[in-house]
Amino acid sequence: MAAREMTTGNPRRPVPGGLRIGTVIGAALLAGLVATGCGAPASPGGGGPATQDGVQTQVKRGGTLNLYQRADPVNLDPHLSAGYATTGVAGMTYSRLLKWETGESTDPYSLKPVPDLAESWKQEGDTTYVFQLRKGIKFHNKPPANGREMTSEDVKYSLERQMSKGMPQGWMFDQIAKIETLDRYTVKIVLKEPFAPFLNYIASPYPMVVAKEAVEQFKDLKAENSGTGPFVLGEYNRNVSLVFEKNKEFYLPDRPLVDRVVVNIIPDDSTRLAAFRTKRIDIVDVDSIKKLEALRQSAAGFREWESLGGWLMVLLNLNRDPWKDFRMRQAVNVAVDRDQIIEVLAEGKGTYHGMVTASLGEWTLPQDELKKLHPYDPGKAKQLMAQAGYSSGLKEKLYFRTDTGHFSGQGMAAVLKEQLAKVGIDVELQPLDAGGFYTVRGTSEFGMIIATSTNFSDPDGWLYGSLYPGAERNYVSANDAKLNEMLLGQRRALDLEKRKQIVLEAQRYASANLLTHIPTAGRSNWVAWWPYLRGVHPTAQGWTSNTTDMWQNAWLDK
């Protein structure tokens, strides 16, 4: 384990709503299977005992796990695409140096890095990390890697590829000065300066280890992959399904427990819930309390877990008029009625949000402060617009995604259109599929766009990643000298409390003095699964972002 305790761990917070079985209110523990010590799940041998609700049963191997995604992956390259539809399947076939700890006794909001491809690591001083790799890990037995052993050279190549220009999450690793392979199984990473988020980012779903020869042969990994993960991609029928077969050479000899995983592409909510009712899929997420209640009535007996769900921002591009004018950005901020959004779209189960998601607990501003920073005041909005020369109003296009559910898609766009119209901003809605959205946002070809939340495990992702000049996710061209100092300062602060104070102050400053990202609101989200699906432990980052560990431990008690 690390010689120095990591200073970026997220403060623990209670699980909202806890767990319940069907319509029975109360706590119910997730199916217990994994005891994590230094990142390696305890082996159940040939089918050891697992406990659920105080009852022990034998772990069963084999069978087909049926999952789903709302959208087809934009592509299969774990470095070229940062979208959930890609990371959700990349974890099936790839692994990284570290991963997040999961398990029955693990706080799902802790996001603690533990070993994956690395069996251990140590920190030498403030800027050097040495990772010792597990021996005998093999790439999938398919061309061009053909089952060869993964080595430190693969780790070095993969991180350097992730850091290269144009990679959407390359900014997460921009503090790496050099990567050395001390021997076949030892990697040394030297940072440019102290970098507090480093281990959290190494454990995130993005720095997957790939085979160099696969990239060289196919030019990229958009349609092919060659990883070391628990499953091997078999069939891929675009917009229909992806079928993964058990990797019989996986580095944990007793994992995965199922023989096959089918990921069905089901964009429509009603179709997806119907598939869950009929057990065509074994697990589903539900973004509405009304839908959840209906599901409880029509399909009693499933298990569920409530978490802090997605949140949305309206991004205002500083390269476009009228958003260059701070008064116009202020006007949009006070024209948005978050209480109405929570009542109408979140059915009362929502929260105010700032730049950092509320799931990171003490790293986020408290609700009372957020309400003061983002009040609803349409009268003031009109005054600000008049001062900026728009007393007669303006017309603007508002881009949004159609594949992310009602709250973050058509529903949110419609509510914002209505609210902005009250202050004189006539919005023309511009619906986009996932590919179109990433193109428009990535090229900054917008004035206003609704951006869905990304599952960052560290506040730096929302702050530096979105607001620092040159960062890949700075789609709005933000560049504020005072804020930039804070963004760099929180990265360099290895003292936990000092860093936390800088992070909070940066959020206050951005909300009061920049306003390129106008927060709307967040909502609760639920994951439901049938009791026969065991060994599943959701995290605060959702069940599509930690698939390397989550599905290798899943088993079917039927």
N, C-alpha and C positions, 0 to 999 in steps of 0.2 A: 504494500500500500504506500501512499505518498508519505515522504519523510516529513512534510509540513502539512498541517490540516488546511484544506481548501478554505479560502476566505470569501467565496462567492455563493455559498449555499443559501438557498432561499429560506426565509423564516417560515416555520411551520404554521399552518392555519387550519382551522377545522374544516372538514368536508361539509359543504352546505347540503342539508337534507339527509346526508348519510346514505345508507342503503336500505332497500326494502324488498320484500318478496311480493309480487303481484300487487294486490290492493291492501295488504296487511301493513299498517304503519308500524315502523320501528326499525331498529338496526338489525342487519343480517350480514354476517361476514361473507366476503367473497370466498369462492372455493379455494382452499389452501393446498398449495402444491409445492411452492418454491421457498426454500430457505437460502437466502443469498449471503454468501461469505466471500469477500474479495471478488465479487462479480460472477461466481460460478454457482449455478443452481445445484441444490442437493440432488443426488442421483436417486431415483426411485428403483434402480436396479431393474429387475424383470417385471416390475409392476408393483411398486411399494404402496404403502397406505397414504391416503390423503383425507383430510378432515373437512367436513362441511356441516355447519350447524351442530357441531359436537359429535357427528357420526363419521366413523372411519369407513372408507371404501377403498378397494384396490384400484390403482391407476390403470386405466385401460389404454392400450396402444392401437393404432390403426384408424381407419375411417377417413371420411372426407369432411373437412371444415368448410362451411359455406359462408362467405363474407360478401360485402358489397362496397362499392364506392359510388359517390354521386356522379363522378365524371371520369371519362377515360383519361389516362395520363397524357399530358401534352407530348411527352416523350419519356423514354425509360432511363435516360442518363441522369444519375444521381447528383452530378455536379452541374449540369447545364440547366436543370429545372429545379426550382425550389418550391413548387406548388405541392399541396397536400396530395394530389392525385398521383404524383410521382413518388414522393417520400413514403406514401402509404404502401406502395408495392416494392420500393427499393429495399426496405428493411427485410423483406422476405429473402432476397437473394444476396444482399451485401451485409458486411459488418464494418465496424469502425474500431479505433483503439479502445475507446471507453463507451459505455452506455449508461442509461439511468437505471438506478436500482428500482426493482419492482418486487412485489411479494405481499403476502397477506398482512404482515406486520409493518409494512412500509407506508409512511405517510405519502399519499399520492401527490401532495404538493411540495414535497421536499426536493425532488429532482437531484438526487445525490449521484455524482459520477462514480461508477465502479468499473472494473476491468471488463473488456470484451476480447478483442484480439490481443491486447496486452494482458499479461498475467499480473503485472505489477508496474508501479512507476514511483519515481522519487523526484523531489524538487531540490535542486542545488542552487542556493542563493535565490535571488528574486526573479531571475530571468532564464533559468535553465531547467529543463525537464528531461528526464531519461526514462524511456519506456522499454520494459523487457517483454518481448513478444512470446506468446505460446509457441512451442515447437510442434511441427507436424500438421499445421493448418493447411488445408489444400483448397485451391480454386476448384470450381465445379469441373467435373470430368466431361468437358465439351470443348470443341475448338474455339479459340486457338490456345487457351491455357492448358487444356487437356489434363486437368487434375494435378498440376505441378504444385509444389509447396510455396506458400506465401512467405515472403521474407521482408526484411527491413527496407529493401530497395523498393518494394511495392508500396509500402507506407510512405516513403519519401516521394515517390513519383505521384501518388494520389494526392497528397497534400499540396505539392507544388502545382499540380493541375488545378486543384480547387482554388489556389491563390492566383491563378493566371487571369489576365485581363478578360473581362466579359463574363466571368462566372458570377452568377447572381448573389452567391453568398461568400464571395472571395474576401469581402471587407472583414468578415469575422476572423480571418487569419492574417490580416495585414501587418500585425506586429511580429510575425515570425521573421527573424533575421536570416537564419540558416537552419537546414536540417541535415544532420550527419548520420550515417549508418556506421556505428562503431564496430559492429560485426553482423552476422547474418540475422541475429535475433534481437539486436539492440538499436534503438533509435534515439538520437539526442536532438532536442529541439531548443534552439537558442532564440530568445525574444529580443527585440530591439530595446525594450524597456519593460518595467513591471506591467503586467497585463492581467488585471483581476478576473475577467471573464474567461480566461484561456481554457481551463478544464471543462467548464460548462459547455463551451463551444465544441471542444473535442468530443464531448459525449452527445452532442446534438445529432439529428438525423442527416446532417449534410456531408461531413467529411468521410464518406464511405471509401473503403479501399478497393481499387479496381486493378485489373491486370493491364499492364502497359501494352502488351501485344494485341489485346482486344481493341484498344483505342487506335493503335496504329493500323490494324487490319481494316476496321470499319470506319475509321476517321473520327467517329464519336460513338457513343453508346445509346443513341436515340432509339434504335430498334433491336439492339443486341445487348446482352450483359454477360459478364464473367466474374462472379463474385465468390465469396466464401461463406455466404449466409446459409441458414438452415433449410432453405428450399431452392429448387432449381426451376427456372421458368420453362414450362413445357409448351402449352398451346397459348396463343394470344389472338383472339378474335376481336379486332378493334370495335369499340363501342358496345361489345357484348360481354366478354369475360376474359380473365387471365387465369390460367391453370398452373399451379405450382406443385411440383412433386418433391417428396422428401429427399433431402440431401443425405445419402447414406454415408458420406465421408465427412459429415459435419464434425467440427472439433470437439463437441460434446457428444460422446458416443451414445448416450441415451436420449438424445434430442435430435429432431423434433419427435413429438409423440404421435401426431397424426401422419397419415401417409400422403395426404393430398390437401391442398387448399384451393378453392375456387373463389375468385373475386369477381362478382357479378357487377356490371356497370348498370346502375339503376338511378337515373337522374330524377325521376318523378317521386314525390313524397308518398302519394297514395299507393303507387305500385310497390314501393319499397316496404311500406308497412303491411301491405297485403302479403308480400313475400315472407315477412317475418311471422305473421299470423299462421300461415300455412307451413311454416318451418322450411321454406325453400332457402332462407338464410337463417343463421343461428344467432345473430346479434344485429342490433340496429340502433342508430341514434335518433332521438326524438327532440325536435326543437320547439315544441309547443305543449303547454300543459293541457290544452284541450285535446290535442292528438294523443297525449299520454293517457288521459282519462278514458278516451274512446278505446284505446288499446287495452286498457285494464278491463273494460267491460266486455270486449270481444275476444280477448286472449288471456284470461287469468292464469296465473301461475308462473309468470316469468320473473326474473330478477332485474333490478334496476339500480342505477347509480346516478345521483344528481351532481352536477359540477357547475362551475362558473363557465358559461358558454362564451361564444364569440362576441366580439364587439367591433364596431365600425367607425371609420373616420371618413370625413369628406376632405379630400386633398385639394388644395388650392395652389395652382402653379404660379410661382413668382415670375416666370418668364412671360406670362400672359396678362393682358389687361382684362378686367380691372383689378386683378388680384395682386398686382404690384403695390397697390395702395393698401396700407395697413388698415385704414378705416373700413374698407370694403370687407376685409377678412374679419374685422371685429363685427361688422354688421351680420355676416353669416353666422357667427358664433352666437349672437344673442337672438337671432331669428329662429334658431332650432329649439323646439320645445321637447326637451328630453323626457319630461314627465309624461307627455302624450305618447311618445314613442314607447316608453316602458308600459304604459297602460294598454295601448292599442296593439303593438307588435309583440311585446314580451308578456302580455296578459298579466301585468302586475309583478312578474317575477324577473325584475331587472335591476340594474345598477347604473349609476353615473360612472363614466370612465375618463381618465386622462390619457396621457401618452403611453402609459404602461398598464398592461392588463391587471385587473384586480386579483387574478389568480396568483400573482406574485406577492400578495399579502402586504407586509410592512414596507415593501419597496414602492408602493403606490400611495398616492395622496388619499386622505380620508374623505368619505362621502360629503361631509359638511363643507370642506374646503373646495371640493370639485364643484359643488352646487354654486358656490360664490364665484368661482372662476368662469363658470358656464351658465349664467342665468338666462332665463327667457324674458326678453324685453323687446317686443316688436317695435314699440315706439322709438326706442333708442336706435334700433337698426335703421329705421327710416331717416332719423336725424343724421346718422353717420353716412348714409348713402347720399343724402343731400349735400353734406359737407364735401364729399368726394366728387360731386358733380353729377350724381345719378338720381336727382330728385324725381325724374320721370320714370325711373326703373331701368331695367336692362334685360336682355335675353341671353341665355347661356345654355350650353349643352351639359347634361349630367350623365356621365358614363357609369354603368354598373354591370355586375355579373348576373347571369341568369341561372347558374348551376350550383348556387350555394345555399339554397333554401329561401323561403319567403322573407324571413327576418332580414337577411343580408342581401336580398335580391330585389324583386319587384315590389315587395311590400314596403321596404325602407325607401326605395326610390319614389314611390307614390306619395308616402307621407311627407318626405322632404320637399317634393314638388309643391304640395299643398301649403306647407308652412312657409316656404320661400316666396310663394305667390302673394302672401299676405303683406309682405314688405316691398313688393315690386320687382322681385326677381322671377322672370318668366322662364321656367326650366323646360327644356326639350329633352325628354328621356332618351338615352342611347343604350339599349340593351346589348350585351356582348356575351358570347360564349367564352370558355376559359382561354382558348388560344387568342381570341381577339382582345380580351381584357389584358392579358400579359403583354401583348404587342403595344396597345395604346398606352398602358401605364409605363412599360419599360422604355418607350421612346419619348415619354413625356408629351405625347400629342393630345393633351387635354387642358381644359381650364379647370373643370371640376370633375372629380371621379370619386366614387364610393370605394374605399379600399377595405377589404376584409382583414381581420387580424391574422397575424402569422404566429406560429407556436414557438416563439423564442423562449429559451430557458433562462435568460438573463436580461435584466433591464437595459443593458447596453444595446440589445437588438432593436428596441423601439426608439432609443435615444440617438446614439451615435449612428446606428445603421440607417436611420431615417432622416437625420437632420445635419449630419456633418458633411461639409463640402467634399465631393468626390466619392462618397460612399455609394455603393451600387444601388441601394434602395432610397437614395435621396432623389426622388422623382420630381420634387417641387423646387429644386435648386436653392434650398435653404443655405444661408451663410451669414450667421450672426456672430461677430467676434466674441462677445461676452459669453454667449451660449457655447461656442466652440471650446472655450477654456474649460467650461464645466464638463463638456462631453469627454474631453481628453483627461481631465482631472479624475473623474469617476473610474476611468479605465486604469489609471495608474495607482489608485488608492488600494493597497492591499489590506489596510485596516478596515474591518467590516463596518463598524459604526461610522467612520469617516466617510466611507464610500456611500453608505446609505443616505447620509445627509446631503452629499453632493447630488445624488440621483434625485432626491425629493426637490431640491432647490432648482435643478435643471427643469423638472416638470413644471414647477411654478412659473419659472421664467418663460418657458416656451408657451404656456397657456396665456400669459399676460402680455407678452411682448413680441411674439412671432405669429402664432395662429395660422400656420400653413396646414396643420392637421386639425380639423374641427371634429372633436369627438361627438358621437351621437349617444349611444347607450349600449350596455351589454345585457345579456339575458342568461337565464339558466338553461342548461342543456341536460338531457338525460341519455344514458346508455341502457338499453334493455337487452337481455339475453336469456335464453332458455336454460333451466337448471342443469341440463345434461352437458352444457358447455362448462368445463371446469378449468382451473388453473389460469383464469383470466383476471388481470389486475390493472384496471385503467389508471392512467396518470393524469396530472393536471394538463398535460400537453395533448390529451386526447388519445384514443385508441388507434388512430391512423399514423401517429408520429413516432411510436416506439415499437414498431412491429418486429424488429430483430428479436427482442426478448419476449414480447407478448405472445406471439403465435407459436414460437418453438416450445412453449410450456403448456399450450392449450391441449386439452384432451376431451374426448367425448364419452360420457358415462351412459352409453346406450348400446 
